[in-house]
Amino acid sequence: MNRSVLIAFLAMFLPYNLYCAEPSAFGAGDLSNPTPYGLTSSEEVILQNKKNLRKVVVKSKNQANEVDSIRERIDGLQTIIESLSTLSRENKLKLKSLDKKNSDQLKSNNEYEKRLIESIGGNTNLIQVNDNQIVVSTKEIEKLNLIVIEMSKLIDEINSAYVTKNEFNLLVNDVNKFKDLVAKELKEKTKPKKSKLDKLSNGDIATKAKDYYDKKLYTKALKNYNHLIKKNYKPARSHYMIGEINYYRKNYADAIAYFKKSAKLYGKASYMPTLMLHTAISMDKTGDKDNAQAFYNAVITKYPDSKSAELAKSKLNLIQ
């Protein structure tokens, strides 16, 4: 196959490859992705709080299950103790009854000898009965010892697995912080703050924003561009300019997120060659070499006569 045919063949498929590369590379900022990247500072905080809350819920469920299990075992032990207590009361009543019988046998002096003989025979029976009671009491003591051992094990389990008051308070504080953060973000979104910029026209704000940007007064420029986004005034360009500010501040992940939003809003803007080049460089800087290479090739293919294409070629050679 000669060289001209090969070039024509590649040209037929370059647009398709470019089309496939852009959506994959612009996957930044997707919180539903198992391994999200290109997150803004707010998105990173929300993602971390979600992870912390998930840990708190899992730990709480595990502790609830352990508490239920221990409660069931304690209920069983309580039933055994109540049964032993009832048996002990019955034995005491029997002993009292036997003592009363023995006392009655010794009251009559006239039949002392007869009573004595009967008493001896009776005492023999009493001794036998008492021996039986001693056996029963010994068994009860053994059962109580087993209960004490079981209770000690339960206490050890509670001490090792139960959450301390400080740990519980820390978990509650984490949940409350997360709730406060979400409430704060929702409040900021639902309650627009009054600004001096409200008195200016959108056109004047855009002019001032560009002037601040050219003078590298990025903080003031950001304030103006964010105001324009809230007003929905040329949002694609405002997102692009915020992406540029983050790019020059070396906040590459944030830059990619804003470039992505700008390209989605308007993909035919005059600044697209620069947007795609700076997206590629940002990916290159964050270690995403594959997507960076795809974007360098996209700039070269779609805007071959631009300065961005020349820079893309030099950057691409360094990767290859």
C-alpha positions, 0 to 999 in steps of 0.5 A: 500500500503506497503512502498516499493511500495510507494517508487517505485511509487514516483521514477517513477514520480520524474524525470517528476516533476523535469523536470517541476520544472526547466523551471519554476524556471529558468524563471528569467530575462524574461523582457516580463513577467508581473512580471519579477524577477532575473533581472541583473542590466542592465535589471532593468534599461531598465525595469524602463526606459520602464515604464517611457517612457510609462508614458511620451507617455500616458501623452503626448497623454492626453495633446494633446487631451485636447489641441485639445478640447480647440482649438475647443472651442476657434474657436467656441467663435471666431466665436461668437465674429466675428458675434457680431462685424459685428452686432455692425458695422451695428448698428453704420452705422444705427445710423450715418444714422439717425443722418444725417436725423435729421440734414437735418430736422433742416436746413430749417428755413422757414418751421421751425414750420412744420419741428419742428412738423415733427421733433417731430414726427420723434424724436418720431420714433428716440426714438423708434429706439434708444430704440430698439438699447439699447435693442440690445446693452444690449443683446450684452453686456450679450453675451459678459459677457457670453463669458468672463465667458467662457474664464475664465473657459478655462483659469482655465482649461488650468492652471490646466491641461496644462503642465508647461515648467519645467514639459515638460523639465523634460519629455524631459530629461527623454526621452533623458536619455533613448535614451542615455542609449539605444544608449550607450548600443548599442554602447558598443555591436557594438564596441568591446573595445581593452583589454590587454587580447586580447594578451593572449590565451583563455586558459591562460585567463581562468587559470588566471580567476580561480586563481583570483576566488580562491583568492577571487579577484572577480573583476579581475575574472569577467573581465576575465570571461566576456572576455571569454564570448565575445570570446565564449570560454567555455561560459557555465562555464564562466556564471557559474563562474560569477553566483558563484561570484554573489552568494558569493557577495550575489547578488542572483538575478544576480546569478540566471540569470547567473546560468540559462544561464549556464544550458541552454548552457550545462546541463550535466556539472560536476558542475551542482549539485553545480549550482542547489544547489546554485540556490535553496539557491539564490531563498530561500534568495530572498523569492521564497520558492516554486521554492527553494523547487523544486530545493532542491528536484531536487538536492536530486533526481538527485545527491543523493550521492553528498555533494550538496544533503546532504546540500539540505536535511538540507536546505529543512528541514528548509523550511518544 
